[in-house]
Amino acid sequence: MTFVIPLVPQPTVEVMGTDARFPVHRIYCVGRNYAKHAREMGMDPDREPPFFFAKPADALVANGTPVPYPSRTANLHHEIELVVAVGAGGRDIPVANAPAHVFGYAVGLDLTRRDQQFAAREQGRPWDVAKGFDHSAPVSAIRPAAEMGHLEQGAIWLEVNGEQRQRANLCEMIWSVPEIVAELSTYFELRAGDLIFTGTPEGVGPVQRGDSLVGGIDGLETLRITIV
C-alpha cells in the first residue's frame, strides 16, 4: 500500500512493569465528577447525568516528558485524574458488566486553557481549544486491573513545586468507573484502546513555565512532568 503522506504513528502508553505498549484509539473525558470541584467552578454538584468531551489521541504525553506551555492562553490549569484504559469494547454496556471491559488504570493530567474554557462557556461554544490542544494529556504507565483489581477508593493528589494543590479520594467521585463506562457506551461504541479521564477533584489552579508537577493515585505509577 502506498500513502500520499507519511503514515502517522499510533500513540501508545507504557504498560507498567513490562515492555508492552497500550495502543490508544480515543481519549474521552468526564466533566465535573467531584462535587467540590463542581462548586469551585461555579456549578451545581447534584448527581445529574455525566457529560463528556474529548482530546485527540496524539495529545498524549509520556510520563517524565517536558510539556511546552501552550499558545493562546495566560491561564493554564492542572487537573489530576484517574485514567481508565479500555481493554474490550462494546455498546450499551450494563453497569454490572463494565469492569470486564477495563484493562487497567493510570494517572493523568487534563491540562486546560482555563481562560479559553470560560470564554467558550460564556458564548455557548465547544471546549475543543480549551481541552484538546497539543500535549494536553500527560499519562503515567498503565497498571493492569488483572494485577491490582479494580479501583473504587484510594488517595488522588497533585503537588506543584512540592506544594500540595489537590487531594481527595476516588470514592468521592459522583459517578463510579462502571457507571462512567456504561453511560459513555450509550453515546459511542467503545473500542479496545480507548482512554477515559474520569474527572478531577477540587484544587485546580494555574501553572507556569518551570513548574514541576507530581501527581499520584494509590497503587499506580507516580506522574511527573515539568512545564517548559
HELIX and SHEET records of a PDB file:
HELIX    1   1 ALA A   35  GLU A   40  1                                   6    
HELIX    2   2 ALA A   57  ALA A   59  5                                   3    
HELIX    3   3 VAL A   95  HIS A  101  5                                   7    
HELIX    4   4 ARG A  114  GLN A  123  1                                  10    
HELIX    5   5 ASP A  128  LYS A  131  1                                   4    
HELIX    6   6 ALA A  145  MET A  148  1                                   4    
HELIX    7   7 LEU A  170  GLU A  172  5                                   3    
HELIX    8   8 VAL A  177  LEU A  184  1                                   8    
SHEET    1   A 2 THR A  12  GLU A  14  0                                        
SHEET    2   A 2 ARG A  21  PRO A  23 -1                                        
SHEET    1   B 6 PHE A  51  LYS A  55  0                                        
SHEET    2   B 6 ILE A  27  GLY A  31 -1                                        
SHEET    3   B 6 LEU A 195  PHE A 197  1                                        
SHEET    4   B 6 ILE A  80  VAL A  86 -1                                        
SHEET    5   B 6 VAL A 102  LEU A 109 -1                                        
SHEET    6   B 6 ARG A 143  PRO A 144 -1                                        
SHEET    1   C 2 LEU A  60  ALA A  62  0                                        
SHEET    2   C 2 ALA A 137  VAL A 139  1                                        
SHEET    1   D 3 THR A 112  ARG A 113  0                                        
SHEET    2   D 3 LEU A  76  HIS A  78 -1                                        
SHEET    3   D 3 GLY A 205  PRO A 206 -1                                        
SHEET    1   E 4 GLU A 163  ASN A 169  0                                        
SHEET    2   E 4 ALA A 155  VAL A 160 -1                                        
SHEET    3   E 4 SER A 212  ILE A 217 -1                                        
SHEET    4   E 4 LEU A 223  THR A 226 -1                                        
END                                                                             
